[in-house]
Amino acid sequence: MKNNNTVSVSFMLLGILFCVCLVAANLLETKVVQAGPLSVTAGLLVFPISYIINDCIAEVWGFRKARLIIWMGFLMNFMVVALGKVAVWLPAAPFWQGEEAFNFVFGLAPRIAAASLMAFLVGSFLNAYVMSRMKLASGGRNFSLRAILSTVAGEGADSLIFFPLAFGGLMPVAELGKMMLVQVCLKTLYEIIILPVTIRVVDYIKRVDGTDVYDDHISYNILKINEL
């Protein structure tokens, strides 16, 4: 077994992909798309991948490594939002015709940006916590069940926080509730469909890295980032 304080190539690559997915999802959330009778945000294309990666990291390297990656994702998201705001404030060249579209994507209203960041933190940490505790309780068995239930918990919390804070008062309550339910169901379905791939990735990383962490006697304080 490798020292839990080391960082492997697998962990680094998953961490990078995690941050990229979050930044992409944050930008794609600005568009609401119609999928038949359903209205969902375009972030649905990529956001569930971050929860799948969260599951992989929590399963292989434990809650402490997941905590580090979640905070990194938060900081990267915050940086993109902040840089986007600065770019919006900068005066546009007189000949440039894309100001309105650029401002729509990068000039997120403060309430939407705050709702997105807060929902991400709560949902991601809840997902990692449930995954970690269920692994201990099950002795490492039933990965599929743990991955699905942790995603339901995390995605549920994310939607319950994001949609009311971001869109409350801007759309009918019934439509808001339907969007929240649809997002959770579709994201969970996404996880179920891709679960065979997730299982193979987790098994491969455990075998190659020689790592399979159980979170015995650790602190779940989300601020203890220095504990790896």
TORRO-54340 format. One record per atom (N, C-alpha, C, CB): x, y, z. Coordinates in steps of 0.05 Angstrom, whole numbers, padded with zeros to 5 digits, always signed. Glycine has a CB too. Layout:
<recs>
XYZ ...
</recs>
This chain:
<recs>
+00017-00024+00000 +00000+00000+00000 +00018+00025+00000 -00019+00000+00025 +00010+00044-00017 +00025+00068-00018 +00019+00087+00005 +00021+00082-00045 +00038+00104+00011 +00034+00124+00031 +00011+00143+00023 +00060+00140+00036 -00008+00147+00041 -00032+00163+00034 -00025+00192+00031 -00052+00160+00056 -00001+00201+00038 +00007+00229+00035 +00018+00234+00007 +00027+00237+00056 +00022+00213-00009 +00032+00218-00036 +00009+00223-00055 +00049+00193-00046 +00016+00235-00078 -00004+00240-00099 +00005+00226-00124 -00007+00271-00104 -00012+00208-00134 -00005+00192-00158 -00014+00207-00183 -00018+00165-00156 -00005+00197-00206 -00013+00208-00231 -00043+00205-00235 +00002+00194-00254 -00054+00182-00227 -00083+00178-00229 -00098+00199-00214 -00090+00149-00219 -00090+00204-00189 -00103+00224-00173 -00101+00252-00186 -00091+00224-00145 -00078+00259-00196 -00074+00285-00208 -00092+00288-00233 -00044+00288-00216 -00093+00267-00250 -00110+00269-00274 -00139+00271-00267 -00105+00245-00291 -00148+00256-00247 -00176+00258-00239 -00182+00285-00227 -00183+00236-00219 -00163+00296-00212 -00167+00322-00200 -00169+00344-00222 -00144+00329-00182 -00153+00342-00242 -00154+00362-00264 -00181+00360-00279 -00130+00357-00284 -00189+00335-00285 -00214+00331-00299 -00238+00341-00282 -00218+00301-00306 -00236+00337-00256 -00257+00346-00237 -00260+00376-00239 -00250+00338-00208 -00238+00391-00238 -00239+00420-00239 -00249+00430-00266 -00211+00432-00234 -00240+00417-00288 -00249+00425-00315 -00279+00421-00318 -00234+00409-00337 -00289+00399-00308 -00318+00393-00309 -00334+00414-00294 -00324+00365-00298 -00324+00422-00271 -00339+00442-00255 -00339+00469-00268 -00326+00444-00227 -00317+00477-00279 -00316+00503-00293 -00334+00502-00318 -00287+00510-00302 -00333+00480-00333 -00350+00478-00356 -00380+00478-00349 -00344+00452-00372 -00387+00463-00328 -00414+00462-00319 -00424+00489-00310 -00417+00442-00296 -00407+00504-00296 -00415+00531-00287 -00422+00549-00310 -00393+00543-00270 -00407+00547-00332 -00413+00564-00356 -00438+00553-00370 -00389+00564-00375 -00441+00527-00372 -00463+00515-00386 -00490+00519-00371 -00458+00486-00391 -00488+00523-00345 -00513+00527-00329 -00528+00552-00337 -00506+00529-00299 -00515+00570-00352 -00528+00595-00360 -00549+00590-00382 -00508+00615-00370 -00549+00567-00394 -00569+00561-00415 -00589+00540-00405 -00555+00552-00441 -00615+00546-00408 -00636+00527-00402 -00645+00515-00429 -00660+00540-00387 -00644+00488-00431 -00651+00475-00456 -00677+00459-00453 -00628+00456-00465 -00690+00455-00475 -00715+00440-00475 -00709+00412-00486 -00737+00454-00492 -00714+00392-00470 -00711+00364-00478 -00738+00350-00478 -00690+00349-00459 -00752+00352-00500 -00780+00342-00501 -00797+00360-00483 -00781+00313-00492 -00811+00347-00464 -00828+00363-00446 -00812+00374-00422 -00850+00346-00435 -00786+00368-00420 -00770+00375-00397 -00753+00400-00402 -00753+00352-00388 -00750+00417-00382 -00732+00440-00383 -00709+00434-00364 -00747+00466-00375 -00684+00434-00374 -00661+00429-00358 -00639+00448-00366 -00651+00399-00361 -00619+00451-00349 -00596+00468-00356 -00576+00452-00372 -00583+00480-00330 -00561+00465-00389 -00541+00452-00406 -00519+00440-00389 -00530+00471-00427 -00516+00449-00364 -00495+00438-00347 -00499+00409-00341 -00496+00453-00320 -00523+00399-00347 -00529+00370-00343 -00511+00353-00360 -00558+00364-00350 -00500+00364-00382 -00482+00349-00400 -00457+00340-00386 -00475+00366-00424 -00447+00357-00367 -00420+00351-00356 -00420+00350-00325 -00401+00372-00365 -00439+00363-00312 -00437+00365-00283 -00438+00338-00269 -00460+00382-00273 -00454+00318-00278 -00454+00292-00264 -00427+00279-00264 -00474+00274-00277 -00410+00285-00284 -00384+00273-00285 -00368+00280-00260 -00369+00282-00311 -00372+00305-00250 -00357+00313-00226 -00364+00296-00202 -00362+00343-00220 -00390+00287-00200 -00398+00270-00178 -00387+00242-00182 -00429+00269-00177 -00385+00233-00207 -00373+00207-00212 -00344+00207-00203 -00376+00199-00241 -00329+00228-00211 -00301+00231-00203 -00299+00233-00172 -00288+00256-00216 -00317+00248-00160 -00318+00250-00131 -00320+00222-00118 -00341+00269-00122 -00339+00206-00129 -00342+00179-00119 -00316+00163-00122 -00365+00165-00134 -00303+00165-00145 -00278+00150-00149 -00257+00158-00129 -00268+00155-00178 -00253+00184-00125 -00233+00194-00107 -00239+00186-00078 -00230+00225-00109 -00264+00189-00070 -00271+00182-00042 -00268+00152-00038 -00300+00190-00036 -00274+00136-00058 -00272+00107-00056 -00243+00097-00055 -00286+00093-00080 -00226+00108-00072 -00199+00099-00074 -00181+00112-00053 -00188+00104-00102 -00182+00138-00051 -00163+00153-00034 -00175+00164-00008 -00151+00176-00049 -00201+00162-00005 -00214+00170+00020 -00223+00198+00021 -00195+00165+00042 -00237+00205+00042 -00250+00232+00045 -00230+00254+00045 -00266+00232+00070 -00206+00250+00057 -00187+00272+00060 -00177+00281+00033 -00163+00263+00077 -00172+00262+00015 -00163+00270-00013 -00187+00283-00028 -00153+00245-00028 -00211+00272-00023 -00235+00284-00036 -00239+00313-00027 -00260+00267-00030 -00234+00317-00001 -00236+00344+00010 -00217+00364-00004 -00231+00344+00041 -00193+00355-00008 -00173+00372-00022 -00183+00379-00050 -00146+00358-00024 -00193+00359-00065 -00201+00363-00093 -00227+00381-00094 -00207+00337-00106 -00245+00377-00075 -00269+00394-00074 -00262+00423-00070 -00288+00384-00052 -00244+00429-00052 -00236+00456-00047 -00221+00468-00072 -00218+00459-00022 -00205+00451-00085 -00192+00460-00109 -00212+00467-00131 -00172+00439-00119 -00232+00450-00133 -00254+00456-00153 -00268+00481-00147 -00273+00433-00154 -00273+00486-00121 -00287+00510-00112 -00270+00535-00119 -00292+00510-00082 -00244+00533-00114 -00226+00556-00119 -00224+00561-00149 -00198+00551-00108 -00222+00540-00165 -00221+00544-00194 -00247+00556-00205 -00216+00517-00208 -00269+00547-00194 -00295+00559-00202 -00296+00589-00195 -00318+00544-00189 -00288+00594-00170 -00288+00622-00161 -00270+00640-00178 -00279+00623-00131 -00247+00629-00185 -00228+00644-00201 -00240+00651-00229 -00202+00628-00205 -00253+00631-00241 -00265+00636-00267 -00287+00657-00265 -00276+00610-00279 -00304+00654-00245 -00325+00674-00241 -00314+00702-00237 -00343+00666-00216 -00293+00704-00220 -00280+00730-00214 -00267+00742-00239 -00260+00727-00192 -00253+00725-00254 -00240+00735-00278 -00261+00743-00299 -00221+00713-00290 -00283+00728-00300 -00304+00735-00318 -00316+00762-00312 -00326+00714-00318 -00319+00767-00286 -00330+00793-00277 -00311+00816-00286 -00334+00794-00247 -00285+00812-00282 -00265+00832-00290 -00267+00837-00320 -00236+00824-00282 -00269+00815-00336 -00270+00818-00365 -00295+00833-00373 -00269+00791-00378 -00317+00828-00359 -00342+00843-00365 -00340+00872-00360 -00366+00831-00349 -00326+00879-00338 -00323+00907-00331 -00304+00922-00350 -00312+00909-00302 -00285+00908-00362 -00267+00921-00380 -00282+00932-00405 -00245+00902-00389 -00275+00956-00414 -00288+00968-00437 -00283+00952-00463 -00280+00997-00441 -00304+00947-00478 -00301+00932-00503 -00290+00950-00525 -00328+00919-00511 -00276+00937-00544 -00267+00952-00568 -00291+00961-00584 -00247+00934-00585 -00290+00985-00596 -00313+00995-00610 -00323+00978-00633 -00306+01022-00621 -00305+00962-00645 -00312+00946-00668 -00323+00918-00661 -00289+00943-00687 -00320+00911-00635 -00328+00884-00626 -00358+00883-00623 -00314+00876-00600 -00371+00862-00634 -00400+00859-00634 -00410+00838-00614 -00409+00852-00662 -00393+00826-00599 -00402+00804-00582 -00406+00811-00553 -00382+00783-00583 -00408+00837-00546 -00409+00846-00518 -00433+00834-00504 -00411+00876-00517 -00457+00835-00516 -00481+00826-00502 -00480+00796-00496 -00506+00832-00519 -00471+00781-00516 -00469+00752-00512 -00448+00745-00491 -00463+00737-00538 -00425+00758-00492 -00404+00753-00473 -00413+00760-00444 -00379+00770-00480 -00427+00782-00441 -00436+00790-00415 -00457+00771-00404 -00448+00818-00416 -00473+00759-00422 -00494+00741-00413 -00481+00716-00401 -00512+00733-00437 -00459+00706-00414 -00447+00681-00405 -00429+00686-00380 -00430+00669-00427 -00412+00707-00381 -00393+00712-00360 -00401+00732-00339 -00367+00721-00372 -00422+00747-00344 -00431+00766-00325 -00453+00756-00307 -00441+00791-00339 -00448+00732-00295 -00468+00720-00278 -00476+00739-00256 -00457+00694-00266 -00502+00740-00251 -00512+00756-00228 -00500+00745-00203 -00544+00755-00227 -00494+00763-00184 -00482+00753-00158 -00497+00731-00145 -00479+00777-00139 -00524+00732-00146 -00540+00711-00133 -00536+00684-00146 -00570+00719-00133 -00533+00684-00173 -00529+00658-00187 -00502+00647-00181 -00534+00662-00217 -00482+00665-00182 -00454+00656-00176 -00452+00645-00148 -00435+00679-00180 -00464+00660-00128 -00463+00651-00100 -00478+00625-00097 -00474+00673-00082 -00502+00623-00110 -00518+00598-00107 -00503+00575-00119 -00544+00602-00122 -00489+00578-00141 -00474+00557-00154 -00451+00547-00136 -00463+00566-00181 -00436+00566-00126 -00413+00559-00109 -00421+00545-00083 -00396+00583-00103 -00442+00556-00071 -00452+00545-00045 -00463+00517-00049 -00473+00563-00032 -00479+00514-00071 -00492+00488-00076 -00470+00467-00083 -00511+00490-00100 -00450+00475-00097 -00428+00457-00104 -00414+00446-00078 -00408+00470-00122 -00407+00465-00060 -00393+00457-00036 -00410+00437-00019 -00387+00481-00019 -00435+00444-00014 -00452+00427+00002 -00456+00400-00011 -00479+00441+00008 -00464+00400-00037 -00469+00375-00051 -00445+00357-00053 -00480+00381-00078 -00422+00369-00059 -00398+00353-00063 -00388+00341-00037 -00376+00370-00075 -00388+00357-00015 -00379+00346+00010 -00399+00325+00021 -00376+00369+00031 -00425+00329+00017 -00444+00309+00026 -00440+00283+00010 -00473+00320+00022 -00435+00285-00016 -00430+00262-00032 -00406+00246-00022 -00426+00270-00062 -00384+00260-00017 -00360+00247-00007 -00364+00235+00021 -00336+00267-00007 -00378+00249+00038 -00383+00240+00065 -00400+00214+00065 -00398+00262+00082 -00422+00214+00050 -00439+00190+00048 -00423+00167+00037 -00464+00196+00031 -00407+00172+00016 -00391+00151+00004 -00371+00139+00025 -00376+00161-00020 -00358+00157+00040 -00339+00148+00059 -00351+00132+00082 -00324+00172+00071 -00373+00142+00093 -00386+00129+00116 -00398+00102+00108 -00408+00147+00128 -00410+00101+00084 -00422+00076+00075 -00401+00055+00069 -00439+00081+00050 -00377+00064+00060 -00355+00045+00055 -00347+00032+00081 -00331+00059+00041 -00344+00048+00102 -00337+00037+00128 -00358+00018+00138 -00332+00060+00148 -00383+00026+00136 -00405+00010+00146 -00408-00017+00131 -00431+00026+00145 -00402-00016+00105 -00406-00040+00089 -00380-00057+00086 -00415-00033+00062 -00358-00047+00098 -00333-00061+00095 -00323-00061+00067 -00336-00090+00105 -00330-00040+00052 -00320-00037+00024 -00336-00051+00003 -00292-00048+00023 -00359-00064+00012 -00376-00078-00007 -00397-00059-00019 -00390-00102+00006 -00410-00069-00040 -00433-00054-00052 -00426-00027-00063 -00456-00052-00031 -00404-00025-00078 -00396+00000-00089 -00418+00013-00106 -00371-00003-00106 -00431-00003-00122 -00452+00008-00140 -00474+00022-00124 -00465-00014-00157 -00483+00009-00103 -00504+00021-00086 -00494+00046-00072 -00514+00001-00065 -00470+00046-00062 -00458+00069-00049 -00455+00092-00068 -00431+00062-00036 -00447+00087-00093 -00443+00108-00112 -00469+00121-00119 -00430+00097-00138 -00490+00105-00122 -00516+00116-00129 -00528+00132-00106 -00536+00094-00138 -00528+00121-00082 -00540+00135-00059 -00525+00160-00052 -00541+00116-00035 -00499+00160-00054 -00483+00184-00048 -00489+00206-00069 -00453+00178-00047 -00493+00198-00094 -00500+00217-00115 -00528+00229-00110 -00499+00204-00142 -00547+00212-00103 -00574+00222-00097 -00573+00243-00074 -00593+00199-00089 -00557+00237-00053 -00555+00255-00031 -00541+00281-00040 -00539+00243-00008 -00519+00279-00054 -00504+00303-00063 -00520+00319-00083 -00478+00295-00074 -00530+00306-00103 -00545+00321-00124 -00571+00333-00113 -00552+00302-00147 -00584+00318-00094 -00608+00329-00082 -00602+00355-00066 -00620+00308-00063 -00581+00354-00050 -00573+00378-00035 -00566+00401-00054 -00550+00372-00016 -00551+00394-00075 -00542+00415-00094 -00566+00428-00107 -00525+00402-00116 -00586+00413-00116 -00609+00424-00129 -00627+00440-00109 -00626+00402-00142 -00630+00430-00085 -00646+00443-00065 -00634+00471-00057 -00648+00426-00040 -00608+00474-00060 -00595+00499-00054 -00594+00517-00078 -00567+00495-00043 -00585+00506-00101 -00580+00523-00125 -00605+00535-00136 -00566+00507-00146 -00625+00519-00142 -00648+00529-00157 -00664+00550-00142 -00666+00507-00165 -00671+00546-00116 -00685+00567-00102 -00669+00593-00100 -00693+00558-00074 -00643+00591-00094 -00627+00615-00091 -00622+00629-00118 -00600+00607-00078 -00619+00613-00139 -00612+00625-00165 -00636+00635-00180 -00597+00605-00182 -00658+00620-00179 -00681+00626-00196 -00707+00632-00180 -00686+00604-00214 -00706+00632-00154 -00729+00638-00138 -00740+00666-00144 -00723+00636-00108 -00766+00667-00150 -00779+00693-00157 -00777+00700-00187 -00767+00715-00141 -00761+00684-00202 -00757+00690-00230 -00773+00671-00248 -00727+00688-00237 -00784+00650-00236 -00801+00631-00251 -00822+00620-00232 -00784+00609-00264 -00843+00609-00243 -00864+00597-00226 -00853+00575-00207 -00886+00585-00243 -00864+00574-00183 -00855+00555-00164 -00857+00526-00174 -00870+00558-00137 -00880+00521-00188 -00884+00494-00198 -00862+00486-00218 -00912+00491-00211 -00855+00505-00236 -00834+00500-00256 -00807+00496-00242 -00833+00523-00276 -00802+00512-00221 -00777+00510-00206 -00775+00483-00193 -00775+00532-00185 -00796+00474-00180 -00796+00447-00168 -00792+00425-00188 -00822+00443-00152 -00805+00428-00211 -00802+00407-00232 -00773+00406-00242 -00821+00413-00255 -00761+00429-00246 -00733+00430-00255 -00715+00417-00235 -00724+00459-00260 -00719+00422-00209 -00703+00410-00188 -00705+00380-00188 -00711+00421-00160 -00730+00369-00190 -00734+00341-00190 -00722+00328-00215 -00764+00334-00188 -00727+00340-00238 -00717+00329-00263 -00686+00328-00263 -00726+00346-00287 -00673+00349-00253 -00644+00350-00252 -00633+00327-00235 -00634+00377-00241 -00644+00323-00211 -00635+00302-00193 -00639+00275-00206 -00649+00303-00166 -00662+00270-00218 -00668+00244-00230 -00650+00239-00254 -00697+00243-00239 -00647+00259-00271 -00630+00255-00295 -00601+00251-00288 -00633+00278-00314 -00591+00266-00269 -00563+00264-00261 -00558+00236-00248 -00555+00286-00242 -00577+00227-00233 -00574+00200-00220 -00576+00179-00242 -00596+00195-00199 -00594+00182-00261 -00595+00163-00284 -00569+00163-00299 -00619+00170-00302 -00557+00186-00303 -00531+00189-00316 -00511+00171-00301 -00522+00219-00316 -00510+00173-00275 -00491+00158-00259 -00496+00128-00262 -00493+00165-00229 -00522+00120-00262 -00528+00091-00265 -00519+00080-00292 -00559+00087-00261 -00524+00096-00313 -00517+00087-00340 -00487+00083-00343 -00527+00107-00361 -00471+00102-00331 -00442+00101-00334 -00429+00085-00312 -00431+00130-00334 -00445+00073-00294 -00434+00059-00271 -00415+00036-00279 -00456+00047-00255 -00420+00020-00300 -00401-00001-00308 -00373+00010-00314 -00411-00016-00332 -00372+00034-00326 -00347+00047-00332 -00333+00056-00306 -00350+00071-00351 -00349+00068-00288 -00339+00077-00263 -00327+00054-00247 -00361+00090-00246 -00340+00031-00246 -00330+00008-00231 -00303-00001-00242 -00351-00015-00233 -00301-00002-00269 -00276-00011-00281 -00253+00009-00276 -00280-00014-00311 -00260+00035-00276 -00240+00055-00270 -00230+00053-00242 -00251+00084-00275 -00248+00050-00223 -00241+00047-00194 -00224+00022-00190 -00266+00046-00177 -00232-00001-00202 -00217-00026-00199 -00189-00023-00210 -00232-00049-00213 -00187-00009-00234 -00161-00006-00247 -00143+00012-00230 -00165+00007-00274 -00153+00034-00219 -00136+00052-00203 -00127+00038-00177 -00152+00078-00196 -00145+00023-00165 -00138+00009-00140 -00115-00011-00146 -00162-00006-00129 -00117-00024-00169 -00097-00044-00176 -00071-00031-00182 -00107-00061-00199 -00071-00010-00199 -00046+00003-00208 -00033+00019-00185 -00052+00022-00231 -00049+00034-00170 -00038+00050-00148 -00033+00034-00122 -00057+00073-00142 -00046+00011-00120 -00044-00004-00095 -00056+00011-00072 -00015-00010-00090 -00078+00025-00077 -00090+00042-00057 -00120+00036-00054 -00087+00072-00064 -00128+00033-00028 -00156+00028-00022 -00161+00038+00006 -00165-00002-00026 -00167+00063+00009 -00167+00076+00036 -00194+00073+00050 -00160+00106+00033 -00193+00066+00075 -00217+00066+00093 -00213+00088+00113 -00221+00038+00107 -00233+00105+00116 -00231+00129+00132 -00236+00124+00162 -00250+00151+00122 -00219+00107+00174 -00222+00102+00202 -00210+00125+00218 -00207+00076+00210 -00226+00135+00237 -00217+00155+00257 -00205+00180+00244 -00196+00142+00275 -00219+00190+00224 -00210+00215+00211 -00230+00237+00219 -00209+00212+00180 -00221+00262+00214 -00239+00285+00219 -00253+00291+00193 -00222+00310+00229 -00279+00295+00195 -00295+00303+00171 -00299+00333+00170 -00322+00289+00172 -00283+00347+00186 -00284+00377+00185 -00274+00385+00157 -00266+00389+00207 -00291+00399+00142 -00285+00406+00114 -00262+00427+00112 -00309+00416+00100 -00255+00440+00135 -00235+00461+00134 -00207+00450+00139 -00241+00482+00155 -00204+00424+00147 -00178+00413+00153 -00165+00403+00127 -00181+00390+00173 -00159+00422+00109 -00148+00414+00083 -00119+00404+00086 -00148+00439+00065 -00105+00412+00107 -00077+00403+00110 -00075+00374+00117 -00063+00420+00131 -00097+00361+00126 -00097+00333+00132 -00101+00316+00107 -00118+00326+00154 -00080+00304+00097 -00082+00288+00073 -00079+00259+00078 -00062+00298+00052 
</recs>
